[in-house]
Amino acid sequence: MSAFAIVPLCVVFGLVFLIKGEHIDYRNAKGDNLTPKGWALFGVIFIFSVLGYWWFHNQFSSLGYR
């Protein structure tokens, strides 16, 4: 079950760091909290996690698994 959260997290942050490098300010180092960009990234991760779970659930249901 944790793969539905870890895989999108790695893909999204991997792509962002690949494209932007270290110049993305997704967190505030002083306050140790997320910036609006960081919250947006986690929103994308949440959407990918839900879509991944939904897709796998539908695929296994169509194969007869419950």
N, C-alpha and C positions, 0 to 999 in steps of 0.2 A: 504494500500500500504506500510505503514511503517513496517508492520509485515515481509515483505520480507527482510528487512535489520536488524531488531531487533532480530528476532529469530536466524538467522545464527550467528550474533554477540555474542549472549548469549551462543549458543552451542559451538562455536569455542573457545572463551575465557574461558568458563566453563570447557571444556575438557583440555585445556592447563593448567589452574590453578589446576585442579584436578590431572593431571599427574605430572607437574613440580613444583607445589606449588608457592612460592614467588621467586623462583630462576630464573625465566624467565625475562630477561631484554628487554622488548618490547618497553620501552621508556627511554629517557635520562631525568632524573629528573632535572638536572641543566638547560639544554636548553629547557626543556619542548617540546621535539619533539620525533619522532619515530626513533628507530634504524632499521637496516635492518630486524631484526626478527619481529619487529612490522609491517613493511610494508608488509612482507610476510604473516603475520596473516590477515591483512586487504585485501590482495589479495585473500586469501582463502575465506574470508567472502564475497567478491565481487562475486567470482565464485559461491558460494553456493546461494547467493541472485539471481543471474541471472538464474541459473538452477532451483531454486524454482519457480520463476516467470514464466519461460518458461513451466515448468511442469504443473502448475496450469492453465495457459492460454490454453494449449493444452487439458487438461482434461475438462475444461468448454466449449471449442469450440466443442469437440466431443459430449458433451451433448446438444448442440444447442444454448448455450449462446454466445453472441457477446461482 
